[in-house]
Amino acid sequence: MAIKNGKMRKKGFDFIIESLAYLAGIIIFAIAVIVTLTAVVRYLGLRTPIWVHQWTEYGLLWFTFLGAAWLLREGGHIRIDTLISRLNQNRFRKVEIMDDILGFIVSAIIFCFGALHSIDLYQRGIMEVKGTTVPKFPLFLIIPIGGLALSIQFGRQFLKKIISKSGPEDE
């Protein structure tokens, strides 16, 4: 982090995942507004836009992958606290390292298959035909982007734990 004009500014990858998380928040807000307006329109007896359900689905996919790396950095992913809270500090650290390794592998697989699928959609020009017709490629491009960001964050956490000799309380 750099200090400029008395304010902390994040640099590099932290800036990227925070930007992705803000975009995820904007998408969540937009979904909430659109669904609320659709409910009001339906309550008034008017016809609702045909595209709302379709674009809400896309928003759910996008905000999930946009916010995943940030949520991991903040420690917000699901944990089985009843199990790991019973471990001593050494075993807890080993479980966390294994968690980072497995998370890295899984998110790298998501990145690879997401990239291959997105490239295939682009090359074949596949369209999504529902309420609106749009190319599928940009819709699914978020999967490799989010998978890559998640892989990098798992790798960062792994390296931090390997380099650090301290336990989780000292971090």
C-alpha positions as CSV (number, residue, x, y, z in Angstrom):
1,M,0.0,0.0,0.0
2,A,1.1,3.5,-0.7
3,I,0.3,6.6,1.2
4,K,-0.6,9.6,-0.9
5,N,-2.1,12.8,0.3
6,G,-2.6,11.2,3.8
7,K,-4.7,8.4,2.3
8,M,-3.9,4.7,2.0
9,R,-4.0,3.5,-1.6
10,K,-3.8,-0.1,-2.5
11,K,-1.6,-1.1,-5.4
12,G,-1.3,-4.0,-7.8
13,F,-3.4,-7.1,-7.3
14,D,-5.2,-5.8,-4.2
15,F,-6.5,-2.8,-6.3
16,I,-7.7,-5.2,-9.0
17,I,-9.7,-7.5,-6.7
18,E,-11.1,-4.5,-4.9
19,S,-12.2,-3.0,-8.2
20,L,-13.8,-6.3,-9.1
21,A,-15.6,-6.4,-5.8
22,Y,-17.0,-2.9,-6.2
23,L,-18.2,-3.9,-9.7
24,A,-19.9,-7.0,-8.0
25,G,-21.6,-4.6,-5.5
26,I,-22.9,-2.5,-8.4
27,I,-24.3,-5.5,-10.1
28,I,-26.0,-6.7,-6.8
29,F,-27.5,-3.2,-6.4
30,A,-28.7,-3.2,-10.0
31,I,-30.3,-6.6,-9.6
32,A,-32.1,-5.4,-6.5
33,V,-33.4,-2.3,-8.2
34,I,-34.5,-4.2,-11.3
35,V,-36.3,-6.9,-9.4
36,T,-38.0,-4.4,-7.1
37,L,-39.2,-2.3,-10.1
38,T,-40.4,-5.5,-11.8
39,A,-42.4,-6.4,-8.7
40,V,-43.9,-2.9,-8.5
41,V,-44.8,-3.0,-12.2
42,R,-46.4,-6.5,-11.8
43,Y,-48.3,-5.3,-8.8
44,L,-49.7,-2.4,-10.8
45,G,-51.0,-4.9,-13.3
46,L,-48.6,-4.0,-16.1
47,R,-46.6,-6.2,-18.2
48,T,-43.0,-6.8,-16.9
49,P,-40.0,-6.6,-19.2
50,I,-39.1,-9.9,-20.8
51,W,-35.4,-9.5,-20.3
52,V,-35.4,-9.1,-16.4
53,H,-35.1,-12.8,-15.6
54,Q,-32.4,-13.4,-18.2
55,W,-30.2,-10.5,-17.1
56,T,-30.6,-11.3,-13.5
57,E,-29.2,-14.7,-14.2
58,Y,-26.2,-13.2,-15.8
59,G,-25.8,-10.8,-12.9
60,L,-25.7,-13.7,-10.4
61,L,-23.0,-15.4,-12.4
62,W,-21.0,-12.2,-12.8
63,F,-21.1,-11.0,-9.2
64,T,-20.2,-14.4,-7.9
65,F,-16.9,-14.5,-9.9
66,L,-16.2,-10.8,-9.5
67,G,-16.2,-10.9,-5.7
68,A,-14.7,-14.4,-5.0
69,A,-11.1,-13.3,-4.8
70,W,-11.8,-10.3,-2.6
71,L,-14.0,-12.4,-0.3
72,L,-11.2,-15.0,0.0
73,R,-8.7,-12.2,0.9
74,E,-11.1,-10.9,3.6
75,G,-11.6,-14.4,5.1
76,G,-15.3,-14.5,4.2
77,H,-15.5,-18.0,2.5
78,I,-17.2,-20.8,4.3
79,R,-15.2,-22.6,6.9
80,I,-16.0,-25.5,9.2
81,D,-15.1,-23.7,12.4
82,T,-16.3,-26.5,14.7
83,L,-13.6,-28.7,13.3
84,I,-10.7,-26.3,12.8
85,S,-11.2,-24.5,16.1
86,R,-10.4,-27.7,17.9
87,L,-7.0,-28.0,16.2
88,N,-3.7,-26.9,17.8
89,Q,-1.8,-24.0,16.1
90,N,0.5,-26.3,14.2
91,R,-2.2,-28.5,12.8
92,F,-4.4,-25.4,12.1
93,R,-1.6,-23.9,10.0
94,K,-1.2,-27.2,8.0
95,V,-4.9,-27.4,7.3
96,E,-4.9,-23.8,6.1
97,I,-1.9,-24.5,3.8
98,M,-3.7,-27.6,2.4
99,D,-6.8,-25.5,1.9
100,D,-4.8,-22.9,-0.1
101,I,-3.2,-25.6,-2.2
102,L,-6.5,-27.3,-3.0
103,G,-8.2,-24.0,-3.6
104,F,-5.5,-23.0,-6.0
105,I,-5.8,-26.3,-7.9
106,V,-9.6,-26.0,-8.1
107,S,-9.6,-22.4,-9.2
108,A,-6.9,-23.0,-11.7
109,I,-9.1,-25.8,-13.2
110,I,-12.0,-23.4,-13.3
111,F,-9.8,-20.8,-15.0
112,C,-8.6,-23.4,-17.6
113,F,-11.9,-24.8,-18.5
114,G,-13.6,-21.4,-18.4
115,A,-11.0,-20.0,-20.8
116,L,-11.4,-23.0,-23.1
117,H,-15.2,-22.7,-23.0
118,S,-15.1,-18.9,-23.6
119,I,-12.7,-19.3,-26.6
120,D,-15.0,-22.0,-28.0
121,L,-18.1,-19.8,-27.7
122,Y,-16.2,-17.0,-29.4
123,Q,-14.9,-19.1,-32.2
124,R,-18.2,-20.7,-33.0
125,G,-20.2,-17.5,-32.5
126,I,-22.8,-19.1,-30.2
127,M,-25.7,-16.8,-29.2
128,E,-27.9,-16.9,-26.2
129,V,-31.5,-16.7,-27.4
130,K,-34.0,-15.9,-24.6
131,G,-35.7,-12.6,-23.9
132,T,-32.9,-10.9,-25.7
133,T,-30.4,-12.4,-28.1
134,V,-26.8,-11.8,-27.1
135,P,-23.5,-13.6,-27.8
136,K,-22.6,-16.1,-25.1
137,F,-18.8,-15.4,-25.2
138,P,-18.9,-12.1,-23.1
139,L,-21.4,-13.6,-20.6
140,F,-19.1,-16.5,-19.8
141,L,-15.8,-14.6,-20.0
142,I,-16.1,-13.8,-16.3
143,I,-15.5,-17.4,-15.4
144,P,-11.8,-17.5,-16.4
145,I,-11.3,-13.9,-15.1
146,G,-12.7,-14.8,-11.7
147,G,-10.9,-18.2,-11.7
148,L,-7.6,-16.5,-12.4
149,A,-8.1,-13.9,-9.7
150,L,-9.1,-16.6,-7.2
151,S,-6.0,-18.7,-8.2
152,I,-3.7,-15.8,-7.7
153,Q,-5.3,-15.0,-4.3
154,F,-5.0,-18.6,-3.1
155,G,-1.3,-18.6,-4.3
156,R,-0.7,-15.3,-2.4
157,Q,-2.1,-16.8,0.8
158,F,-0.1,-20.0,0.4
159,L,3.1,-18.1,-0.1
160,K,2.4,-15.8,2.9
161,K,1.8,-18.8,5.1
162,I,4.9,-20.6,3.9
163,I,7.1,-17.6,4.3
164,S,5.7,-16.7,7.7
165,K,6.8,-18.8,10.6
166,S,4.1,-17.3,12.8
167,G,0.7,-18.8,13.6
168,P,-2.7,-17.4,12.5
169,E,-2.9,-15.2,15.6
170,D,0.2,-13.3,14.6
171,E,-0.8,-12.4,11.1
